[in-house]
Amino acid sequence: MRVKICGITKPEQGKAIASFGATALGFICVSTSPRYVYVEQIRAVVALLPNNIDTIGVFANTSVEEITQIATDSGLTGVQLHADESPEFCQKLRVNLPDVEIIKALRIRNAADFDKAIAYSTCVDTLLLDAYHPQQLGGTGKTLDWQILQQFNPSCPWFLAGGLTPDNILEALNQVQPSGIDLSSGVERAPGDKDLDKVARLFERLGLGARG
Ligand SMILES: O=C(O)c1ccccc1N[C@@H]1O[C@H](COP(=O)(O)O)[C@@H](O)[C@H]1O
């Protein structure tokens, strides 16, 4: 299972989290977020990582041109689209970034929103389901109704996100079997400052060992 830890801002924390066993690190490229990082900061983290870690930039209603520039300059392996980007937008991005993983995040209120998510499954590589919050786009610490997710069965891989913590992760995974999980505020001391003890506890709970 893929494990993505999102909202990385500090190189040493990124390196440590990769060594605990994360398969992907996420960088918030949304300027209104307290976890916002710019290209040079992302590059400083990426420089300390082994090559097999996915590096995902999180964007919200940013233009195709700007995402392309930031992804290329930062050396990102993937982009996560976290706002109202359409399937057509994803197709345009694919043309510009053919070798970069495109992840479409959907903020789910109820099972009716699954149809919206499925509409993206042929034009992106991966879906990500996050909890809906009326004011915030993400990093809210709010959980989804995991039970309704048992009905969610897309044709592409998907990440479960939204309020996951070391304490609730096993309860979530007892109810749903996503291809990956994505945690941000649930493993933080403060926005953008990861709590390495919480990250270590997450991997212990998952039964996933540290990398050498
Ligand atoms: O973390 C942010 O500040 C953020 C801002 C704008 C869009 C997405 C953001 N974070 C993403 O939110 C989900 C869930 O976070 P949490 O675990 O509930 O704190 C995750 O995918 C983050 O990448």
The ligand as a Tripos MOL2 file, in Angstrom:
@<TRIPOS>MOLECULE
LIG
   23    24     1     0     0
SMALL
NO_CHARGES

@<TRIPOS>ATOM
      1 O1         -2.7740   20.8740    3.7120 O.co2     1 LIG1
      2 C1         -3.1800   21.9270    3.1960 C.2       1 LIG1
      3 O2         -2.9700   23.0180    3.7300 O.co2     1 LIG1
      4 C2         -3.9430   21.8720    1.9020 C.ar      1 LIG1
      5 C3         -4.2850   23.0610    1.2790 C.ar      1 LIG1
      6 C4         -4.9760   23.0510    0.0760 C.ar      1 LIG1
      7 C5         -5.3250   21.8480   -0.5160 C.ar      1 LIG1
      8 C6         -5.0060   20.6470    0.1100 C.ar      1 LIG1
      9 C7         -4.3230   20.6300    1.3050 C.ar      1 LIG1
     10 N1         -4.0140   19.4410    1.9760 N.pl3     1 LIG1
     11 C8         -4.4620   18.1340    1.6120 C.3       1 LIG1
     12 O3         -5.5970   17.7760    2.3750 O.3       1 LIG1
     13 C9         -5.6630   16.3570    2.4920 C.3       1 LIG1
     14 C10        -6.1170   15.9290    3.8600 C.3       1 LIG1
     15 O4         -5.3940   16.5200    4.8910 O.3       1 LIG1
     16 P1         -5.6200   16.0830    6.4370 P.3       1 LIG1
     17 O5         -4.9240   14.7560    6.6220 O.co2     1 LIG1
     18 O6         -7.0710   16.0330    6.7100 O.co2     1 LIG1
     19 O7         -4.9270   17.1460    7.2330 O.co2     1 LIG1
     20 C11        -4.2750   15.8510    2.1030 C.3       1 LIG1
     21 O8         -4.3820   15.2510    0.8260 O.3       1 LIG1
     22 C12        -3.4420   17.0740    1.9530 C.3       1 LIG1
     23 O9         -2.6020   16.9110    0.8630 O.3       1 LIG1
@<TRIPOS>BOND
     1     1     2 2
     2     2     3 1
     3     2     4 1
     4     4     5 ar
     5     4     9 ar
     6     5     6 ar
     7     6     7 ar
     8     7     8 ar
     9     8     9 ar
    10     9    10 1
    11    10    11 1
    12    11    12 1
    13    11    22 1
    14    12    13 1
    15    13    14 1
    16    13    20 1
    17    14    15 1
    18    15    16 1
    19    16    17 2
    20    16    18 1
    21    16    19 1
    22    20    21 1
    23    20    22 1
    24    22    23 1
@<TRIPOS>SUBSTRUCTURE
     1 LIG1         1 GROUP 0 **** ****
